[in-house]
Amino acid sequence: MANKEEKKKSENTLIHDTIALTLITLIAGILLGGVYTVTKKPIEQQNEKTKAEAYAAVFEGADFVDDKGIDDALAKYNEKLANGEVKADAMGETLSDVEISEVMKAQKDGADAGYVVTCSGKGYGGAVTLALGVDKDGNIVGIRVTDCSNETPGLGQNSSTSWNEQYVGMAKGDSGLSVVKDGSGSTDNGTVNAISGATITSRAVTRAVNGALDFIASLSE
């Protein structure tokens, strides 16, 4: 008799615990959903502000406009990137980790002056995202790393410092840009000096730049 009572008590406890756990999970889900709803819009607004500031910095004095033809071409190009069909010859590797999330026309006085691009490459700890300004002749006029938070502080995160200014003035050329570690980097031959101790991050930024330049070049083909 005692065993039956203990068994029933155990079953009741199990049912009680299951109900309690279900309620806790449900309440937690509702609370998290509420937090997401409350914070979603401010986060989106901050992201838009960050992007607008980056575009203004990498292509000074320009207005930025969407272009459906570019958007359609970009969708197809991103598929080629993901499939490993785009290669940076100078680096000797495909750009399958590169993603170009947005390309807009840059205009001055109503005339097309070039493009601004948001793109990323896989660094040491995750994606390194940047904004790039490219004039109508294919020359880089500005660059800003907008997110390198996954990279190592004091090493890969230095990609957001004046280090990236060495890309300004460079163009795609015949084989794209590459990274060197001996300090011999030069605009003339499209070589970028790696960040000391953070070659992986340096190559991630350079792959992203190569992908952006290649896509822009494809628009005139």
PELINRA-V140475 format. One record per pair of residues at least 4 apart in sequence whose C-alpha atoms are under 8 Angstrom apart, sorted by the first residue. I is the first residue (numbers start at 0). GAP is how many residues later the second one is. D is the distance in Angstrom with one decimal. If there is no record, write none. Layout:
# PELINRA-V140475
I,GAP,D  I,GAP,D
This chain:
# PELINRA-V140475
0,4,6.4  1,4,6.1  2,4,6.0  3,4,6.1  4,4,6.0  5,4,6.1  6,4,6.2  7,4,6.1  8,4,6.2  9,4,6.2  10,4,6.2  11,4,6.0  12,4,6.0  13,4,6.1  14,4,6.2  15,4,6.1  16,4,6.0  17,4,6.1  18,4,6.2  19,4,6.2  20,4,6.1  21,4,6.1  22,4,6.1  23,4,6.0  24,4,6.1  25,4,6.3  26,4,6.2  27,4,6.1  28,4,6.0  29,4,6.2  30,4,6.2  31,4,6.1  32,4,6.2  33,4,6.2  34,4,6.1  35,4,5.6  36,4,7.5  37,4,7.9  38,4,6.1  39,4,6.2  40,4,6.1  41,4,6.1  42,4,6.1  43,4,6.2  44,4,6.2  45,4,6.1  46,4,6.2  47,4,6.1  48,4,6.2  49,4,6.2  49,96,7.9  50,4,6.1  50,80,7.9  51,4,6.2  52,4,6.2  53,4,6.2  53,77,6.3  53,90,6.5  53,92,7.4  54,4,6.0  54,5,7.9  54,61,6.5  54,76,6.6  54,77,7.6  54,78,7.3  55,4,5.3  55,5,7.1  55,6,7.2  56,85,7.1  56,86,7.9  56,87,7.7  57,58,7.6  57,73,7.1  57,74,6.1  57,75,5.0  57,83,6.5  57,84,3.9  57,85,5.3  57,86,6.7  58,47,7.5  58,57,7.2  58,74,5.3  58,75,7.7  58,82,6.5  58,83,6.1  60,47,7.0  61,44,5.7  61,45,5.3  61,46,5.1  61,51,8.0  62,43,5.6  62,44,5.1  62,45,6.4  63,40,6.0  63,41,5.5  63,42,4.7  63,43,6.3  63,52,7.8  64,39,5.6  64,40,5.3  64,41,6.7  64,42,7.7  65,5,8.0  65,37,7.7  65,38,5.2  65,39,6.4  66,4,6.3  66,37,6.7  66,38,7.0  67,4,6.1  68,4,6.2  69,4,6.0  69,33,7.1  69,34,7.8  69,149,7.7  70,4,6.3  70,31,7.8  70,32,7.3  71,4,6.8  72,4,6.2  72,146,7.9  73,4,6.0  73,26,7.6  73,29,7.8  73,141,7.6  74,4,6.6  75,4,6.6  76,4,6.3  76,138,7.1  77,4,6.1  77,21,6.4  77,22,6.7  78,4,6.1  79,4,6.3  79,5,5.1  79,6,6.4  80,4,5.8  80,5,5.5  80,14,6.0  80,15,4.9  80,16,7.5  80,17,6.6  80,18,7.3  81,13,7.8  81,14,4.8  81,15,6.9  81,16,7.6  81,17,7.9  82,13,6.4  83,10,5.7  83,11,6.3  83,12,4.7  84,9,7.1  84,10,7.9  84,11,7.7  85,8,5.7  85,9,5.8  85,10,7.3  85,125,7.9  86,5,7.3  86,6,5.7  86,7,4.0  86,8,5.7  87,4,6.0  87,5,5.8  87,6,6.0  87,7,6.8  87,87,6.5  87,88,5.9  87,89,7.7  87,119,7.4  87,122,6.7  87,123,7.9  88,4,6.7  88,86,5.0  88,87,6.6  89,85,5.1  89,86,5.5  89,87,6.0  89,88,5.5  90,85,7.8  90,86,7.2  90,87,5.3  90,88,7.5  94,112,6.4  94,113,7.9  94,116,6.9  96,24,5.7  96,25,5.8  97,21,7.2  97,22,5.6  97,23,4.6  97,24,7.0  97,109,6.8  97,110,5.6  97,113,6.7  98,20,5.6  98,21,5.4  98,22,6.7  98,109,7.4  99,17,7.3  99,18,6.0  99,19,4.2  99,20,6.5  99,108,7.9  99,111,7.7  99,112,6.9  100,16,7.8  100,17,5.7  100,18,5.8  101,15,5.7  101,16,5.2  101,17,7.2  102,12,6.7  102,13,5.7  102,14,4.5  102,15,6.6  103,11,5.6  103,12,5.4  103,13,6.6  104,7,6.8  104,8,7.6  104,9,6.0  104,10,4.5  104,11,6.4  105,6,6.1  105,7,5.5  105,8,5.0  105,9,4.8  105,10,6.3  106,4,5.2  106,5,4.5  106,6,5.0  106,7,6.9  107,4,6.6  107,5,6.1  111,24,7.6  112,22,5.8  112,23,5.5  113,19,7.5  113,20,5.6  113,21,4.0  113,22,4.2  113,23,7.7  113,24,7.9  114,18,5.9  114,19,5.3  114,20,6.3  114,21,7.3  114,101,8.0  115,15,6.9  115,16,5.5  115,17,4.5  115,18,6.3  116,14,5.5  116,15,5.0  116,16,6.5  116,95,6.9  117,11,7.2  117,12,5.8  117,13,4.6  117,14,6.5  118,10,5.8  118,11,5.6  118,12,6.6  118,13,7.9  118,89,5.9  118,90,7.6  118,93,7.0  119,7,6.0  119,8,5.3  119,9,4.2  119,10,6.1  119,84,7.6  119,85,7.1  119,88,5.2  120,6,5.5  120,7,5.5  120,8,6.8  120,83,4.7  120,84,6.0  120,86,6.2  120,87,5.0  121,4,5.4  121,5,4.4  121,6,6.1  121,79,7.8  121,82,5.4  122,4,5.6  122,5,5.9  122,28,7.0  122,77,5.8  122,78,4.6  122,79,7.9  122,80,7.6  122,81,5.1  122,82,7.8  123,26,7.6  123,27,5.9  123,28,7.8  123,32,7.6  123,76,5.8  123,77,5.9  124,25,4.8  124,26,5.2  124,27,7.7  125,24,5.5  125,25,7.1  126,21,7.3  126,23,7.3  127,17,7.4  127,18,7.9  127,19,5.8  127,20,4.9  127,21,7.9  127,22,7.7  127,23,8.0  127,73,7.6  127,76,6.9  127,77,6.7  128,16,5.9  128,17,5.6  128,18,5.0  128,19,6.6  128,76,7.9  129,13,7.1  129,14,5.5  129,15,4.1  129,16,5.0  129,17,6.8  129,75,7.7  130,12,5.7  130,13,5.3  130,14,6.3  130,15,6.8  131,8,7.2  131,9,7.9  131,10,5.9  131,11,4.6  131,12,6.6  131,77,7.6  132,7,5.8  132,8,5.3  132,9,4.9  132,10,6.2  133,4,5.7  133,5,5.4  133,6,4.4  133,7,5.5  133,8,7.2  133,79,7.9  134,4,5.4  134,5,6.5  134,6,6.5  137,33,5.8  137,34,7.1  137,75,7.1  137,78,7.4  137,79,7.1  138,29,7.7  138,30,5.7  138,31,5.7  138,32,4.6  138,33,7.7  139,27,6.8  139,28,5.0  139,29,5.2  139,30,5.6  139,31,6.2  140,27,5.3  140,28,6.1  141,23,7.6  141,25,7.9  141,26,5.7  142,21,6.8  142,22,6.9  142,24,7.3  142,25,7.1  143,16,6.7  143,20,7.3  144,14,6.7  144,15,4.9  144,19,7.8  145,14,7.2  146,13,7.9  147,8,7.4  147,9,5.6  147,11,7.4  147,12,7.2  148,8,6.8  150,4,7.5  150,5,4.9  150,6,5.4  150,50,7.4  151,4,5.0  151,5,5.9  152,4,5.2  152,5,7.5  153,4,6.1  154,4,8.0  154,40,7.1  154,41,7.1  154,42,6.2  154,43,5.5  155,39,7.3  155,41,7.9  155,42,5.2  155,44,8.0  155,45,5.4  155,46,7.6  157,5,7.1  157,37,7.3  158,4,6.1  158,5,6.1  158,36,7.3  158,42,7.4  158,43,7.1  158,46,8.0  159,4,6.8  162,32,7.5  165,21,7.4  165,26,6.9  166,20,7.4  166,25,7.2  168,18,6.8  169,17,5.6  169,18,7.7  169,20,6.2  170,5,7.7  170,6,8.0  170,19,7.3  170,42,7.4  171,4,4.7  171,5,6.6  171,18,7.8  171,38,6.9  171,41,5.8  171,42,6.9  172,4,7.9  172,17,7.7  175,14,7.1  175,34,5.9  176,13,4.8  176,14,5.7  176,15,7.3  176,29,6.7  176,33,6.4  177,12,6.5  177,13,5.0  177,14,6.1  177,25,7.7  177,28,6.8  178,6,7.5  178,12,5.5  178,13,4.7  178,14,5.9  178,15,5.9  178,23,7.1  178,24,6.3  178,27,7.3  179,4,6.9  179,5,6.2  179,11,6.4  179,12,6.0  179,13,5.2  179,14,5.9  180,12,5.9  180,13,5.4  180,15,7.8  180,18,7.7  181,11,7.4  182,10,5.5  182,11,7.7  183,7,7.8  183,9,6.8  184,4,8.0  184,5,7.5  184,6,4.6  184,7,4.7  184,8,4.8  185,4,6.1  185,5,5.2  185,6,6.6  186,4,6.5  186,5,7.7  191,14,7.9  193,4,7.0  193,5,5.4  193,8,5.4  193,9,7.7  194,4,6.0  194,6,7.8  194,7,6.1  197,4,6.3  198,4,6.1  199,4,6.2  200,4,6.4  201,4,6.3  202,4,5.9  203,4,6.3  204,4,6.2  205,4,6.0  206,4,6.1  207,4,6.3  208,4,6.1  209,4,6.0  210,4,6.2  211,4,6.3  212,4,6.1  213,4,6.2  214,4,6.7  215,4,7.5  216,4,7.0
